[in-house]
Amino acid sequence: MSSIRERNKELILRAASEEFADKGFAATKTSDIAAKAGVPKPNVYYYFKSKENLYREVLESIIEPILQASTPFNRDGVPAEVLSGYIRSKIRISQELPFASKVFASEIMHGAPHLTPEQVEQLNGQAKHNIDCIQGWIDNGLIAPIDPHHLMFSIWAATQTYADFDWQISTVTGKPKLDDADYEAAAQTIIRLVLKGCEPDR
């Protein structure tokens, strides 16, 4: 029974991610989520109680991977390895969780009204930790003296664009859906640009 429960919750969560990404929170109907998930509408309320709770679950499904992506960051780490690992993790999130990524981006653009104070603190704390690590590398002469805040912003923009602007990417590339090779090429390109830009001045 538990496996059926988990399967139904996963179907609903995936469908909700797509609906929220496409229509936004206000315009999304639970009936549309249920139809896309292939379950009766009462199941949505049975598992998630309300549309608000379901929306927060979608946000949680993307916040956890975002936080985990920063695991390699530490002052004693090798900058090239840490930054490469981080970029690859962020690209993987865009590839595997594109709809949840769009929901998260929309949430942030609207001032994060549905994020809890704890989630905001976690995300801000993570960003500060990463920036402090980068500043430490700069202070030790391991990377160029660039602004660590803007380095992080640039990495976020470069990696998240593969989820948040998929229509534009598909239009330009002429491919309805990117494949594994495309995401690998994206990761390699961004890594090369970042690492070259971070090379210490000699």
C-alpha positions in Angstrom: 0.0 0.0 0.0 2.8 2.4 0.8 4.3 1.9 -2.6 1.0 2.9 -4.2 0.8 5.9 -2.0 4.3 7.0 -2.9 3.6 6.4 -6.6 0.4 8.5 -6.5 2.2 11.3 -4.6 5.0 11.3 -7.1 2.5 11.5 -10.0 0.6 14.3 -8.5 3.8 16.2 -7.6 5.2 15.9 -11.1 1.9 17.0 -12.6 1.7 19.9 -10.2 5.2 21.0 -11.2 4.2 21.2 -14.8 0.9 23.0 -14.2 2.4 25.5 -11.8 5.3 26.1 -14.2 2.9 26.7 -17.1 0.1 28.7 -15.4 1.4 30.0 -12.1 0.0 29.3 -8.7 -3.2 31.4 -8.9 -4.3 30.1 -12.3 -3.6 26.5 -11.6 -6.7 24.3 -10.8 -6.4 21.1 -8.7 -8.7 19.4 -11.2 -6.1 20.1 -14.0 -3.4 18.6 -11.7 -5.5 15.5 -11.0 -6.2 15.1 -14.7 -2.6 15.4 -15.7 -1.6 12.9 -13.0 -4.3 10.5 -14.0 -5.8 10.3 -10.5 -9.2 11.4 -9.0 -9.3 15.0 -7.8 -10.0 14.0 -4.2 -6.6 12.2 -4.2 -4.9 15.5 -4.5 -6.5 16.7 -1.3 -6.1 13.3 0.4 -2.3 13.4 -0.1 -1.6 17.2 0.1 -4.6 18.7 1.9 -4.6 21.9 -0.2 -3.3 23.5 -3.4 -1.0 25.7 -1.2 0.5 22.7 0.5 1.1 21.0 -2.9 2.8 24.2 -4.2 5.1 24.2 -1.2 5.9 20.6 -1.8 6.9 21.5 -5.4 9.2 24.2 -4.0 10.6 21.8 -1.5 11.4 19.3 -4.2 13.7 21.8 -5.9 15.1 23.6 -2.8 16.7 20.4 -1.4 18.7 19.7 -4.6 19.7 23.3 -4.8 21.1 23.1 -1.3 22.8 19.8 -1.9 24.5 21.2 -5.0 26.7 23.4 -2.8 28.1 20.4 -0.8 31.6 20.7 -2.5 32.1 24.3 -1.4 34.8 24.7 1.3 37.8 27.0 1.6 40.3 24.1 1.5 38.8 22.7 -1.7 40.4 23.0 -5.1 38.5 25.9 -6.8 38.5 24.2 -10.2 37.1 21.0 -8.8 34.5 22.7 -6.6 33.2 25.1 -9.3 33.1 22.3 -11.9 31.2 20.0 -9.5 28.8 22.8 -8.6 28.1 23.7 -12.2 27.5 20.1 -13.1 25.0 19.7 -10.2 23.2 22.9 -11.3 22.9 21.7 -14.9 21.6 18.3 -13.6 18.9 20.1 -11.7 17.8 22.0 -14.8 17.8 18.7 -16.8 16.0 16.5 -14.2 13.7 19.1 -12.6 12.9 21.6 -15.3 9.3 22.4 -14.2 10.1 22.7 -10.5 13.0 24.9 -11.5 10.6 27.2 -13.4 8.3 27.3 -10.4 11.2 28.2 -8.1 12.3 31.0 -10.5 8.8 32.4 -10.7 8.6 32.3 -6.9 11.8 34.2 -6.5 10.8 36.8 -9.2 7.6 37.5 -7.2 9.4 38.1 -3.9 9.2 34.5 -2.6 5.8 34.8 -1.0 5.4 31.1 -0.4 8.8 30.3 1.0 9.0 29.8 4.7 11.5 32.0 6.7 13.5 28.8 7.4 13.8 28.1 3.6 14.8 31.7 2.9 17.4 31.5 5.7 18.7 28.2 4.3 19.1 29.5 0.8 20.7 32.8 1.9 23.0 30.9 4.3 24.1 28.6 1.5 24.8 31.5 -0.9 26.8 33.4 1.8 28.8 30.2 2.6 29.6 29.8 -1.1 30.6 33.4 -1.5 32.8 33.3 1.6 34.6 30.3 0.2 35.2 32.1 -3.1 36.4 35.2 -1.2 38.8 32.9 0.7 40.2 31.6 -2.6 40.7 35.2 -3.8 42.4 36.2 -0.6 44.8 33.2 -1.0 45.6 34.1 -4.6 44.0 30.9 -5.9 41.6 32.6 -8.3 41.4 36.1 -9.8 40.1 39.0 -7.7 36.6 39.0 -9.2 33.4 39.9 -7.3 32.3 36.6 -5.7 28.6 37.7 -5.6 28.5 38.3 -9.3 30.4 35.0 -10.0 27.6 33.2 -8.2 24.9 35.2 -10.0 26.5 34.4 -13.4 26.7 30.6 -12.6 23.0 30.6 -11.5 22.0 32.4 -14.7 24.0 30.2 -17.0 22.8 26.9 -15.5 19.2 27.7 -14.7 18.6 29.1 -18.2 18.4 25.5 -19.5 15.2 25.0 -17.5 13.7 28.4 -17.3 14.2 29.4 -20.9 13.8 26.0 -22.6 11.4 27.3 -25.2 14.0 29.8 -26.4 16.7 27.2 -26.4 14.6 24.7 -28.4 13.8 27.5 -30.9 17.4 28.5 -31.4 18.8 24.9 -31.5 15.9 23.6 -33.6 15.5 20.6 -31.2 12.3 20.0 -29.3 14.2 18.5 -26.4 17.8 18.6 -25.4 19.5 15.2 -24.9 22.3 14.1 -22.6 25.0 15.2 -25.0 23.5 18.7 -25.1 23.6 19.1 -21.3 27.1 17.7 -21.2 28.1 20.3 -23.8 26.4 23.0 -21.8 28.2 21.9 -18.6 31.6 21.8 -20.4 31.1 25.2 -22.0 30.1 26.9 -18.7 32.9 25.3 -16.8 35.5 26.4 -19.3 34.2 30.0 -19.3 34.1 30.1 -15.5 37.5 28.5 -14.9 39.2 30.6 -17.6 37.6 33.7 -16.1 38.8 32.7 -12.6 42.4 32.1 -13.5 44.7 34.1 -11.2 46.4 37.1 -12.7 50.1 36.4 -13.2 
